[in-house]
Amino acid sequence: MNFSRQRESILNYLKSTTLHPTAEEIYQHLKKSLPNLSLATVYRNCNKLADSGVLLRLDAGGKTHFDADISDHQHFVCVKCDRVYDMFF
């Protein structure tokens, strides 16, 4: 898979956080440094990276979250704030 500047920025951001952001949250974080970035580009790249096994795609709380930690672990979703947490057993 080729890595464009946008795709690389998305992946680097996801590797730097444990927050399990949605595509919208990724877009909000990156648009400052990549003003030409579109929300559609974030969705497309996140889904392509997830389909390739580079990211995990998590459906939780009615939203799709992304996780760059592809190691063997579980996730806990807080029903009050919809935040996703890593659980290692």
Phi and psi in degrees as GROMACS dihedral restraints (atoms count N, CA, C in turn):
[ dihedral_restraints ]
;  ai    aj    ak    al  type     phi  dphi    fc
    3     4     5     6     1   -77.3    20    10
    4     5     6     7     1   144.5    20    10
    6     7     8     9     1  -113.6    20    10
    7     8     9    10     1   105.3    20    10
    9    10    11    12     1   -74.5    20    10
   10    11    12    13     1   170.2    20    10
   12    13    14    15     1   -60.2    20    10
   13    14    15    16     1   -39.9    20    10
   15    16    17    18     1   -66.4    20    10
   16    17    18    19     1   -47.0    20    10
   18    19    20    21     1   -62.9    20    10
   19    20    21    22     1   -41.0    20    10
   21    22    23    24     1   -65.0    20    10
   22    23    24    25     1   -39.3    20    10
   24    25    26    27     1   -64.9    20    10
   25    26    27    28     1   -41.1    20    10
   27    28    29    30     1   -61.5    20    10
   28    29    30    31     1   -48.7    20    10
   30    31    32    33     1   -64.8    20    10
   31    32    33    34     1   -42.8    20    10
   33    34    35    36     1   -61.8    20    10
   34    35    36    37     1   -41.2    20    10
   36    37    38    39     1   -63.1    20    10
   37    38    39    40     1   -45.7    20    10
   39    40    41    42     1   -64.5    20    10
   40    41    42    43     1   -33.8    20    10
   42    43    44    45     1   -71.9    20    10
   43    44    45    46     1   -20.9    20    10
   45    46    47    48     1   -92.0    20    10
   46    47    48    49     1    -1.9    20    10
   48    49    50    51     1  -131.5    20    10
   49    50    51    52     1   154.8    20    10
   51    52    53    54     1  -111.5    20    10
   52    53    54    55     1    16.2    20    10
   54    55    56    57     1   -82.5    20    10
   55    56    57    58     1   -13.4    20    10
   57    58    59    60     1    55.5    20    10
   58    59    60    61     1    59.3    20    10
   60    61    62    63     1   -71.1    20    10
   61    62    63    64     1   159.0    20    10
   63    64    65    66     1   -83.4    20    10
   64    65    66    67     1   171.0    20    10
   66    67    68    69     1   -60.6    20    10
   67    68    69    70     1   -38.6    20    10
   69    70    71    72     1   -62.9    20    10
   70    71    72    73     1   -40.9    20    10
   72    73    74    75     1   -67.9    20    10
   73    74    75    76     1   -38.1    20    10
   75    76    77    78     1   -62.4    20    10
   76    77    78    79     1   -46.1    20    10
   78    79    80    81     1   -58.4    20    10
   79    80    81    82     1   -47.6    20    10
   81    82    83    84     1   -60.1    20    10
   82    83    84    85     1   -37.6    20    10
   84    85    86    87     1   -71.1    20    10
   85    86    87    88     1   -40.9    20    10
   87    88    89    90     1   -88.8    20    10
   88    89    90    91     1   -19.1    20    10
   90    91    92    93     1   -64.9    20    10
   91    92    93    94     1   -21.2    20    10
   93    94    95    96     1   -66.7    20    10
   94    95    96    97     1   -41.6    20    10
   96    97    98    99     1   -91.6    20    10
   97    98    99   100     1   -17.3    20    10
   99   100   101   102     1  -127.9    20    10
  100   101   102   103     1    78.1    20    10
  102   103   104   105     1   -61.8    20    10
  103   104   105   106     1   -22.3    20    10
  105   106   107   108     1   -88.9    20    10
  106   107   108   109     1     0.8    20    10
  108   109   110   111     1   -70.4    20    10
  109   110   111   112     1   136.6    20    10
  111   112   113   114     1  -111.3    20    10
  112   113   114   115     1   157.5    20    10
  114   115   116   117     1   -62.3    20    10
  115   116   117   118     1   -37.7    20    10
  117   118   119   120     1   -61.5    20    10
  118   119   120   121     1   -37.4    20    10
  120   121   122   123     1   -65.4    20    10
  121   122   123   124     1   -40.4    20    10
  123   124   125   126     1   -63.8    20    10
  124   125   126   127     1   -48.6    20    10
  126   127   128   129     1   -56.4    20    10
  127   128   129   130     1   -50.0    20    10
  129   130   131   132     1   -60.3    20    10
  130   131   132   133     1   -45.3    20    10
  132   133   134   135     1   -71.3    20    10
  133   134   135   136     1   -39.9    20    10
  135   136   137   138     1   -62.0    20    10
  136   137   138   139     1   -44.6    20    10
  138   139   140   141     1   -67.3    20    10
  139   140   141   142     1   -37.4    20    10
  141   142   143   144     1   -65.3    20    10
  142   143   144   145     1   -42.8    20    10
  144   145   146   147     1   -65.0    20    10
  145   146   147   148     1   -38.2    20    10
  147   148   149   150     1   -68.4    20    10
  148   149   150   151     1   -42.6    20    10
  150   151   152   153     1   -62.4    20    10
  151   152   153   154     1   -29.3    20    10
  153   154   155   156     1   -84.3    20    10
  154   155   156   157     1    -7.5    20    10
  156   157   158   159     1    86.1    20    10
  157   158   159   160     1     8.6    20    10
  159   160   161   162     1   -81.2    20    10
  160   161   162   163     1   -30.1    20    10
  162   163   164   165     1  -125.9    20    10
  163   164   165   166     1   161.2    20    10
  165   166   167   168     1   -99.7    20    10
  166   167   168   169     1   138.3    20    10
  168   169   170   171     1  -106.9    20    10
  169   170   171   172     1   124.4    20    10
  171   172   173   174     1  -120.3    20    10
  172   173   174   175     1   125.4    20    10
  174   175   176   177     1   -97.6    20    10
  175   176   177   178     1   111.7    20    10
  177   178   179   180     1  -147.8    20    10
  178   179   180   181     1   134.4    20    10
  180   181   182   183     1    62.8    20    10
  181   182   183   184     1    28.4    20    10
  183   184   185   186     1    77.3    20    10
  184   185   186   187     1     9.3    20    10
  186   187   188   189     1  -129.8    20    10
  187   188   189   190     1   158.4    20    10
  189   190   191   192     1  -100.8    20    10
  190   191   192   193     1   123.8    20    10
  192   193   194   195     1  -112.2    20    10
  193   194   195   196     1   158.5    20    10
  195   196   197   198     1  -124.9    20    10
  196   197   198   199     1   145.5    20    10
  198   199   200   201     1  -137.9    20    10
  199   200   201   202     1   126.3    20    10
  201   202   203   204     1   -84.2    20    10
  202   203   204   205     1   -10.9    20    10
  204   205   206   207     1   -84.3    20    10
  205   206   207   208     1   100.7    20    10
  207   208   209   210     1   -95.5    20    10
  208   209   210   211     1    12.0    20    10
  210   211   212   213     1   -68.4    20    10
  211   212   213   214     1   167.9    20    10
  213   214   215   216     1   -72.6    20    10
  214   215   216   217     1   106.5    20    10
  216   217   218   219     1  -158.5    20    10
  217   218   219   220     1   166.6    20    10
  219   220   221   222     1  -108.5    20    10
  220   221   222   223     1   172.4    20    10
  222   223   224   225     1  -129.0    20    10
  223   224   225   226     1   145.3    20    10
  225   226   227   228     1  -117.2    20    10
  226   227   228   229     1   133.3    20    10
  228   229   230   231     1  -113.9    20    10
  229   230   231   232     1   122.4    20    10
  231   232   233   234     1   -74.2    20    10
  232   233   234   235     1   124.2    20    10
  234   235   236   237     1   -75.1    20    10
  235   236   237   238     1   -15.2    20    10
  237   238   239   240     1   -83.8    20    10
  238   239   240   241     1   -44.3    20    10
  240   241   242   243     1  -113.8    20    10
  241   242   243   244     1    -4.7    20    10
  243   244   245   246     1    65.0    20    10
  244   245   246   247     1    12.2    20    10
  246   247   248   249     1   -73.4    20    10
  247   248   249   250     1   143.9    20    10
  249   250   251   252     1  -105.4    20    10
  250   251   252   253     1   130.9    20    10
  252   253   254   255     1  -118.3    20    10
  253   254   255   256     1   144.6    20    10
  255   256   257   258     1   -76.5    20    10
  256   257   258   259     1   141.6    20    10
  258   259   260   261     1  -130.0    20    10
  259   260   261   262     1   118.4    20    10
  261   262   263   264     1  -110.0    20    10
  262   263   264   265     1   126.7    20    10
